[in-house]
Amino acid sequence: MLIEIKQLTKSYSLGDGEIPVLHGIDLRIDTNEYVAIMGPSGSGKSTLMNILGCLDTPSTGQYLFRGVDVNTLNDDALSAMRNREIGFIFQNFNLLPRLNALQNVELPLIYSGTPSLVRREKTLKALEKVGLSDRVQHKPGELSGGQRQRVAIARALVTNPCILLADEPTGALDSKTGEDIMQLFHELHVDGNTIILITHEQEIADYAHRTIFIRDGLIHSDKIRTFALESHLNDMK
């Protein structure tokens, strides 16, 4: 079991009161699953994503990551877990504009203290994996939206994390580029990566093997797709 959440709740303080967002979530995710988490605005899916990514902590309940209770970890341990175990991919790429592709991708390795020669080897390998070996010296402003998202995916991959956590990864892309990025996610999943995808678009969620729908801070459905993903990919072309 990679992730196990038990009766997880989350509330935020507002003045003298609290705003409840998540209400007793139970969830399990295994290694190499491809999961889409869906829900309307205000449903709690972004809050759940932040907790899954160790960017936030639950108010009550338990979050076990590879059997470790995340609530027991201090800030340094949480930071190390985020850097080592979780690759983040965001809608707006979150690339540093003054750095080229290679420099953006190697940032997590710099933070983890990886030696320069090893760092460069891993960075070039990650860029090759997303098809950008010929763009390593290009800055974000010199790349298309799809290429920038591929740089962001390479950055997420470079530490060899056990989870890729993608928040609306095609939201800033046109439909054709979005399909190309989702094809890349499919290939990464086939390679053995665990992917958790946050989206409000059904056509994007359809790429995943399992779809969890959240409304009003509760899981309303949790469905595993039974048809071949390859058929869906062909239909989307």
C-alpha positions in Angstrom: 0.0 0.0 0.0 1.5 3.3 -1.1 -1.1 5.7 0.4 -3.7 5.1 3.1 -6.0 7.8 4.5 -8.3 7.1 7.4 -11.1 9.4 8.5 -9.2 12.5 7.3 -10.7 15.9 8.0 -9.5 19.4 7.2 -10.8 22.7 8.5 -9.4 26.2 8.1 -9.6 28.9 10.8 -11.5 32.1 9.9 -11.8 34.7 12.6 -13.3 33.0 15.6 -14.6 30.1 13.7 -13.6 27.3 11.4 -14.5 26.4 7.8 -14.7 22.6 7.3 -13.4 21.4 3.9 -12.9 17.7 4.1 -15.2 15.5 6.1 -13.9 12.0 7.1 -12.1 10.9 3.9 -11.1 7.2 3.5 -8.8 6.4 0.6 -6.2 3.9 -0.5 -3.9 4.1 -3.5 -1.5 1.4 -4.5 1.8 1.6 -6.3 1.5 2.1 -10.1 -2.1 3.2 -10.0 -3.2 6.0 -12.3 -5.9 7.9 -10.4 -7.9 11.0 -11.4 -9.5 13.1 -8.6 -12.4 15.1 -9.8 -14.8 17.6 -8.3 -16.3 21.1 -8.8 -14.7 24.2 -7.4 -14.9 24.2 -3.7 -15.3 20.4 -3.5 -12.1 19.9 -1.5 -10.0 18.3 -4.3 -7.2 20.9 -4.1 -7.1 20.6 -0.3 -6.8 16.8 -0.6 -4.1 17.2 -3.2 -2.1 19.5 -0.9 -2.4 16.9 1.9 -1.4 14.1 -0.4 1.6 16.1 -1.5 2.6 16.9 2.1 2.1 20.6 1.4 -0.6 20.7 4.1 -1.6 18.6 7.1 -5.0 17.2 8.1 -6.9 18.5 11.1 -7.8 15.0 12.2 -7.5 11.5 10.9 -4.5 9.6 9.6 -2.3 9.8 6.5 0.0 6.9 6.0 2.6 7.2 3.3 4.4 3.9 2.7 3.3 3.0 6.2 4.7 6.2 7.8 2.2 8.4 9.7 2.8 11.8 8.0 1.4 13.6 11.0 4.4 12.5 13.1 7.0 14.1 10.8 8.6 17.5 11.5 9.0 20.2 8.9 12.5 19.0 7.8 11.2 15.4 7.3 8.2 16.6 5.4 10.4 18.7 3.1 12.7 15.8 2.5 9.7 13.6 1.7 8.3 16.1 -0.8 11.7 16.4 -2.5 12.4 12.7 -2.6 9.1 10.9 -2.9 6.7 13.3 -4.8 7.1 14.9 -8.2 4.8 17.9 -8.6 3.4 19.1 -11.9 1.3 22.3 -11.9 -1.1 23.9 -14.4 1.1 27.0 -14.9 4.4 25.0 -15.0 6.1 27.0 -12.2 9.4 27.3 -14.1 12.0 30.0 -13.3 12.1 32.3 -16.3 15.8 33.1 -16.0 16.9 29.5 -16.0 17.1 27.2 -19.0 15.5 23.8 -19.2 18.4 22.0 -17.8 18.8 24.4 -14.9 15.0 24.2 -14.1 15.0 20.4 -14.1 18.1 20.1 -11.8 16.7 22.3 -9.0 15.3 19.4 -6.9 18.7 17.7 -7.1 20.4 20.8 -6.0 18.1 21.0 -3.0 18.9 17.4 -2.1 22.6 17.9 -2.4 23.2 15.7 -5.4 26.8 16.0 -6.7 27.1 18.1 -9.9 28.2 15.3 -12.3 25.4 12.9 -11.1 23.0 15.8 -11.2 23.7 16.6 -14.8 23.5 13.0 -15.9 20.0 12.6 -14.2 18.8 15.9 -15.6 19.8 15.1 -19.2 18.1 11.7 -18.8 14.9 13.2 -17.5 14.8 15.7 -20.4 15.5 12.9 -22.9 12.6 10.9 -21.4 10.1 13.8 -22.2 11.5 14.4 -25.7 13.5 17.6 -25.0 17.1 16.6 -25.5 17.4 19.3 -28.1 16.0 22.1 -25.9 18.2 21.9 -22.8 19.6 25.4 -23.2 16.3 27.0 -24.0 14.6 29.2 -21.4 10.9 29.0 -20.7 10.2 32.1 -22.8 11.8 30.3 -25.8 9.6 27.2 -25.5 6.0 26.5 -26.4 3.4 25.7 -23.7 3.6 22.0 -24.3 7.4 22.1 -24.1 7.3 24.1 -20.9 5.0 21.4 -19.4 7.4 18.7 -20.5 10.2 20.6 -18.7 8.0 20.6 -15.6 7.4 16.9 -16.0 11.1 16.2 -16.4 11.7 18.3 -13.2 9.1 16.1 -11.4 10.8 12.9 -12.7 14.4 13.8 -12.0 14.4 12.6 -8.4 12.8 9.3 -9.4 9.8 9.9 -7.0 7.3 7.2 -6.2 4.3 9.5 -7.1 3.7 12.1 -9.8 1.1 14.5 -8.5 -0.4 16.6 -11.3 -2.7 19.5 -10.7 -4.7 20.4 -13.8 -1.6 19.7 -16.0 -3.4 20.6 -19.3 -5.3 23.6 -18.0 -3.0 26.1 -19.7 -2.7 24.2 -23.0 -4.7 24.0 -26.2 -6.6 20.7 -26.7 -4.0 19.1 -29.1 -1.1 19.9 -26.9 -3.1 18.7 -23.9 -3.6 15.3 -25.7 0.1 15.1 -26.3 0.8 15.7 -22.6 -1.7 13.1 -21.6 -0.1 10.6 -23.9 3.1 11.3 -22.2 1.5 10.6 -18.8 0.2 7.3 -20.2 3.7 6.4 -21.2 5.1 7.3 -17.8 2.4 5.1 -16.2 3.4 2.2 -18.4 7.0 2.7 -17.3 5.8 2.1 -13.7 5.1 5.5 -12.3 2.2 6.1 -9.9 0.2 9.1 -11.1 -2.4 11.1 -9.2 -4.2 13.6 -11.4 -6.3 16.5 -10.2 -8.8 17.7 -12.8 -12.3 19.1 -13.3 -12.4 17.9 -17.0 -14.0 14.5 -17.6 -12.1 14.0 -20.9 -8.8 14.4 -19.0 -10.0 12.1 -16.2 -10.8 9.5 -18.8 -7.1 8.8 -19.3 -6.8 7.5 -15.8 -7.7 3.9 -14.8 -9.5 5.0 -11.6 -11.6 8.1 -11.1 -12.5 9.5 -7.6 -15.2 12.1 -7.5 -15.3 14.5 -4.5 -18.2 16.8 -3.7 -18.7 18.9 -0.5 -15.6 17.4 1.1 -16.7 13.8 0.7 -15.9 11.0 -1.7 -19.1 10.4 -3.7 -17.8 7.8 -6.1 -14.6 5.7 -6.7 -14.7 3.9 -10.0 -12.1 1.7 -11.8 -12.3 1.9 -15.6 -12.9 -1.5 -17.2 -12.1 -0.8 -20.9 -8.6 -0.6 -22.5 -7.0 2.8 -22.2 -5.4 2.3 -25.6 -8.9 2.4 -27.2 -9.6 5.7 -25.4 -6.3 7.2 -26.6 -7.1 6.2 -30.2 -10.5 7.8 -29.9 -9.0 11.0 -28.7 -6.8 11.4 -31.8 
